[in-house]
Amino acid sequence: MSRACAGDLWYAWQVSDGAVLDTGGAVAEGTLLWQPSEQRRGAARMSRFCDAVGMPGADPQDVWRWSVDDLDAFWVAVWDFCGIVGERGDGPALADPAMPGARWFPQAQLNYAENALARDHPGIGPALIACREEGDPVTLTWDELREQVARAAAGLRRLGVRRGDRVCAVLPNAEHALVAFLATASLGAIWSSCSPDFGTTGVLDRFGQIEPAVLIGVDGYRYHGKAYRTLDRLEALRADLPTLRATVLVPHLDPAAHLDGALPWAELVGEPGELRFERVPFDFPLWILYSSGTTGLPKPIVQGHGGIVLEHAKQLALHGDLGPGDRFFWFTTTGWMMWNLLVSGLLVGAAVVTYDGSPGHPDLGALWRLAEQVSITCLGVSAPYLGSCM
């Protein structure tokens, strides 16, 4: 069995064959199969970051030590290197180190959606490639994505959505979820999503705690070659969420899907709008995720615009070496936090590739064929999937 191990961080991703445990429990390395060339290491964004902060060719442990010993300098450097859009303000990055209650960038004003959409990425291909089990991918250029987000934001404004409101979605991992999320974030409203394969009780256990103003739902989804209708679940959800002011229906399976009293998605995005962004304080809520719910109700987890923009930009650019021209994929649903990381590929100018369906349909080669079909440059899958493929 082959395995991949990280050696010297970005300087030597090594792949060895025949790695085994010796009798003492230590790992015995096999033959070194691959390591990056000097040219590739030098072109890596982590290497360019080290050059920018005056640490060219530094030992990775020294860079890590600097990042934890000098938090102010490190995070200001990440802000500058990643080109974060917004007002950083004066003073230190960490104004109050108290735990709990640490305060980061207290004078900053920014917006996640502005950082995802405001910068130009000319000549590098699409912003989104939304794939599914059946049918052709839906591809949106950067300008087309901006237009769709502007239209959706205008529709949400017409529904009365404003800064601080919660917009909840039960949507598959497709183009509607990304557009609706960015539109919500652009307004300073707060996003929360579940996958449509969740049961009604599972969704209510989550959304029932956060008093949503708008619910965006879907008529159904497809998994492993079978269609699952969900209009009855959406109707039940709507009845049990008393704070809702509106429900929006996305016709994912049937273009003619209808739910009494729900606004069709086509009407939500039916009018052009101006793409504008509500800048908010660094720690202002961006989205609400949830714990697993294994001990009582799922616990809401709130993450803010500033922390997510900085952490995801750092993780994807420096650790993932992603940027303009890349195509970033992770197999996930909208109910898992990896969806939130996946859509953040936009923060570094990478195209986001989504997939709605089963990774094993019609066989376990589905995701490998997808990678070839749409030229994915960073493929994220689980260890069990890889094990099954082997």
C-alpha positions in Angstrom: 0.0 0.0 0.0 1.3 3.5 -0.9 1.0 6.3 1.6 1.7 10.0 1.6 3.5 11.7 4.5 4.4 15.4 5.0 8.1 16.0 5.4 9.4 19.4 6.0 6.0 20.9 5.4 5.7 22.4 1.9 9.3 21.6 1.1 9.0 17.8 0.7 5.7 16.1 0.2 7.1 12.5 0.0 5.4 9.4 -1.3 6.8 6.1 -0.3 6.0 2.5 -1.3 5.7 -0.4 1.1 5.6 1.6 4.3 5.2 -0.9 7.2 5.3 -1.0 10.9 8.4 -2.8 12.2 8.3 -5.0 15.3 8.9 -2.1 17.6 5.9 -0.2 16.2 7.9 2.4 14.3 7.3 3.3 10.7 9.8 1.8 8.3 10.0 4.0 5.2 9.8 2.5 1.7 11.5 3.8 -1.4 11.1 7.6 -2.0 8.9 7.8 -5.1 8.4 11.6 -5.6 9.4 14.9 -4.2 8.8 18.4 -5.6 11.5 20.0 -7.7 13.4 23.1 -6.6 11.4 25.1 -9.1 8.1 23.9 -7.8 9.1 24.5 -4.2 10.3 28.0 -5.1 7.0 28.8 -6.9 4.8 27.6 -4.0 2.8 30.3 -2.3 4.3 29.3 1.0 7.7 30.0 -0.3 6.6 33.3 -1.8 5.0 34.2 1.6 8.3 33.5 3.3 10.1 35.7 0.8 7.5 38.5 1.5 8.0 38.4 5.3 11.8 38.4 5.0 12.4 34.7 5.7 13.5 33.3 2.4 14.5 29.6 2.5 13.7 29.5 6.2 13.3 26.1 8.0 9.6 25.3 8.3 9.9 24.9 12.1 11.2 28.5 12.3 8.3 29.8 10.3 5.9 27.9 12.5 7.5 29.2 15.6 7.3 32.8 14.3 3.6 32.3 13.5 2.8 31.4 17.1 5.3 33.7 18.9 4.4 36.9 17.0 0.7 36.7 16.3 0.4 40.3 15.4 3.1 40.3 12.7 2.0 36.9 11.3 -1.7 37.7 10.9 -1.0 41.2 9.5 1.3 39.5 7.0 -1.4 37.0 6.0 -3.8 39.8 5.5 -1.4 41.7 3.3 -0.1 38.6 1.4 -3.6 37.3 0.6 -4.8 40.7 -0.4 -7.8 40.8 2.0 -10.4 43.4 0.9 -11.6 45.7 3.7 -10.4 48.2 6.3 -7.9 46.6 8.7 -7.6 49.6 11.0 -4.7 50.6 13.2 -3.4 48.8 16.2 -2.4 45.2 16.8 -4.1 42.2 15.3 -4.8 40.7 18.7 -6.2 43.5 20.8 -7.2 41.3 23.8 -5.7 37.8 24.2 -8.2 36.7 27.0 -9.6 33.3 26.6 -12.5 33.1 26.2 -13.1 36.6 24.7 -10.1 37.2 22.6 -10.6 40.2 20.3 -9.0 40.3 16.9 -8.7 43.3 14.6 -11.2 45.4 16.6 -11.2 48.2 14.0 -11.6 46.1 10.9 -14.6 46.3 8.6 -14.9 43.7 5.8 -17.3 41.3 4.1 -16.8 37.6 3.1 -18.7 37.9 -0.1 -16.7 41.0 -1.2 -13.5 39.1 -0.7 -14.9 36.2 -2.7 -16.3 38.3 -5.6 -14.8 41.8 -5.7 -11.5 41.0 -7.2 -10.9 40.4 -11.0 -9.5 37.1 -12.2 -9.2 37.7 -15.9 -8.5 34.9 -18.3 -8.5 32.1 -15.8 -11.7 30.3 -16.6 -14.8 29.7 -14.5 -15.7 30.6 -10.9 -18.0 27.6 -10.4 -18.5 24.2 -12.0 -21.5 22.5 -10.5 -21.7 18.8 -11.3 -24.3 16.2 -10.5 -25.0 12.5 -11.1 -27.0 13.1 -14.2 -26.9 15.9 -16.7 -24.2 18.3 -17.8 -22.3 20.5 -15.4 -23.5 24.1 -14.8 -20.6 26.5 -15.3 -20.6 30.1 -14.2 -17.9 32.6 -15.0 -16.9 35.1 -12.4 -19.1 37.8 -14.0 -22.0 35.4 -14.2 -21.6 34.4 -10.6 -21.5 38.1 -9.6 -24.7 38.7 -11.6 -26.5 35.8 -10.0 -25.5 36.9 -6.5 -26.6 40.5 -7.1 -30.0 39.2 -8.3 -30.4 36.9 -5.3 -29.4 39.6 -2.9 -31.9 42.0 -4.5 -34.6 39.3 -4.1 -33.7 38.8 -0.4 -33.9 42.6 0.1 -37.4 42.5 -1.4 -38.2 39.9 1.2 -37.1 42.2 3.9 -33.8 40.5 4.8 -31.3 42.8 6.5 -28.1 42.7 8.5 -28.2 40.1 11.2 -31.2 38.1 9.9 -30.8 34.4 9.5 -31.3 32.8 6.1 -31.5 29.0 6.3 -31.3 26.6 3.4 -32.0 22.9 2.8 -30.2 22.5 -0.5 -28.0 20.1 -2.4 -24.4 20.9 -3.2 -25.1 22.8 -6.4 -25.1 26.3 -7.8 -28.2 27.6 -5.9 -26.5 27.0 -2.5 -23.4 29.0 -3.4 -25.4 31.8 -5.0 -27.8 32.0 -2.0 -25.0 31.9 0.5 -23.0 34.7 -1.1 -26.1 36.8 -1.5 -26.9 36.3 2.2 -23.3 37.2 3.3 -23.3 40.3 1.0 -26.2 41.7 3.0 -24.6 41.1 6.4 -27.2 38.4 7.0 -26.3 35.1 8.6 -26.3 31.8 6.7 -27.0 28.3 7.9 -27.5 25.1 5.7 -28.5 21.5 5.9 -28.4 18.8 3.3 -31.8 17.7 1.9 -31.1 14.1 3.0 -31.6 15.2 6.6 -34.9 14.2 8.1 -37.4 16.9 9.2 -36.5 16.4 12.9 -32.8 16.8 12.2 -33.3 20.0 10.4 -35.7 21.4 13.0 -33.3 20.5 15.8 -30.8 22.9 14.1 -32.9 25.7 12.5 -35.4 25.7 15.3 -32.7 27.2 17.6 -31.8 30.2 15.4 -35.1 31.9 14.4 -34.7 32.1 10.6 -36.3 34.8 8.6 -36.1 33.0 5.3 -36.0 29.4 4.4 -34.7 28.3 1.0 -35.6 24.7 0.2 -35.6 22.2 -2.7 -38.2 19.9 -4.2 -35.8 16.9 -4.1 -32.4 15.5 -4.7 -30.8 12.5 -6.5 -28.5 10.0 -4.9 -27.1 6.8 -6.3 -29.4 6.9 -9.3 -32.6 7.4 -7.4 -34.7 10.5 -7.0 -35.9 11.5 -3.6 -38.8 14.0 -3.3 -38.7 16.4 -0.4 -41.7 18.9 -0.8 -43.5 17.3 2.1 -40.5 17.8 4.4 -40.2 21.5 3.3 -43.9 22.0 4.0 -43.5 20.5 7.5 -40.4 22.7 8.2 -42.2 25.8 7.1 -45.1 25.0 9.5 -42.7 24.5 12.5 -40.5 27.6 12.1 -42.7 30.4 13.3 -40.2 33.2 12.7 -40.2 32.6 8.9 -41.2 35.6 6.8 -40.8 33.8 3.5 -40.0 30.4 1.9 -38.1 30.1 -1.5 -38.5 26.9 -3.6 -35.6 25.7 -5.8 -36.9 23.3 -8.5 -34.0 20.9 -8.5 -35.7 17.7 -9.7 -38.7 19.1 -11.5 -38.7 22.5 -13.2 -42.5 22.7 -12.6 -42.2 22.0 -8.9 -44.7 24.1 -6.8 -45.4 24.7 -3.1 -48.3 26.9 -2.1 -47.1 30.2 -0.7 -43.5 29.7 -1.6 -41.6 32.1 -3.8 -40.1 30.3 -6.8 -36.3 30.6 -7.1 -36.8 32.2 -10.6 -38.7 35.0 -9.0 -36.1 35.6 -6.3 -33.4 36.1 -8.9 -35.8 37.6 -11.5 -34.7 41.2 -11.3 -31.3 42.7 -11.8 -29.6 44.1 -8.8 -26.5 46.1 -7.8 -23.7 44.0 -6.4 -22.9 45.7 -3.1 -21.4 44.5 0.1 -22.3 45.4 3.7 -19.0 45.7 5.5 -19.2 44.4 9.1 -16.9 44.2 12.1 -14.3 41.5 12.1 -16.2 39.1 14.4 -19.7 39.7 13.0 -21.5 36.4 12.4 -21.1 35.0 8.9 -22.7 31.5 9.3 -23.9 29.0 11.8 -22.7 25.4 11.8 -23.7 22.7 14.2 -22.1 19.9 16.3 -23.2 16.3 15.5 -26.0 16.2 18.1 -24.8 13.0 19.7 -25.3 14.6 23.2 -28.7 16.4 23.1 -29.6 18.9 20.4 -26.9 19.9 17.9 -24.9 22.9 19.3 -24.9 26.0 17.0 -21.4 27.1 16.2 -21.1 30.7 15.0 -18.1 31.9 12.9 -17.4 35.4 11.8 -16.6 37.2 8.6 -13.0 38.2 9.5 -11.9 35.0 11.2 -13.1 32.8 8.3 -11.8 35.1 5.5 -8.3 35.2 7.1 -8.2 31.5 8.2 -9.6 30.1 5.0 -7.4 32.3 2.8 -4.4 31.3 4.8 -5.2 27.6 4.7 -6.1 27.4 1.0 -3.3 29.7 -0.3 -0.4 28.7 2.0 -1.2 25.1 3.0 -3.1 24.2 -0.1 -1.1 26.3 -2.6 -4.4 27.2 -4.3 -4.9 30.3 -6.4 -6.1 31.6 -9.8 -6.2 28.9 -12.4 -6.8 26.1 -9.9 -10.0 24.0 -9.7 -10.8 23.0 -6.1 -13.1 20.1 -5.3 -14.1 18.4 -2.0 -16.7 15.7 -1.8 -19.2 17.1 0.7 -22.8 18.1 1.3 -24.1 21.5 2.5 -24.6 20.0 5.9 -20.9 19.4 6.6 -18.3 22.0 7.4 -16.2 21.0 4.4 -18.7 22.7 2.2 -17.9 25.9 4.0 -14.2 25.4 3.2 -14.9 24.3 -0.4 -16.8 27.5 -1.3 -13.9 29.5 0.2 -11.8 28.5 -2.8 -13.3 31.7 -4.3 -11.3 33.8 -1.7 -8.0 32.8 -3.3 -9.3 33.0 -6.9 -9.7 29.3 -7.5 -12.7 27.8 -9.3 -15.0 25.8 -7.0 -16.2 22.4 -8.3 -19.3 21.1 -6.5 -20.9 17.6 -6.9 -24.4 16.6 -6.0 -24.8 12.8 -5.8 -23.1 9.6 -4.7 -19.4 9.1 -5.0 -20.1 5.4 -5.9 -22.6 5.9 -8.8 -22.5 4.2 -11.2 -19.2 2.9 -9.7 -16.3 4.0 -7.5 -14.6 5.6 -10.5 -17.2 8.5 -10.5 -15.0 11.1 -8.8 -11.9 10.1 -10.7 -13.7 10.6 -14.0 -15.1 13.9 -12.7 -11.5 15.0 -11.9 -10.5 14.3 -15.4 -13.6 15.7 -17.0 -13.4 19.2 -15.4 -9.6 19.3 -14.8 -9.7 19.4 -11.0 -6.3 20.4 -9.6 -7.1 19.7 -5.9 -9.3 16.7 -5.1 -10.6 16.3 -1.6 -12.1 12.9 -0.6 -12.3 10.8 2.5 -9.9 8.0 3.6 -12.8 5.4 3.5 -13.4 6.3 -0.1 -9.8 5.9 -1.0 -9.7 2.6 0.8 -12.8 1.4 -1.1 -11.2 2.4 -4.4 -8.2 0.3 -3.5 
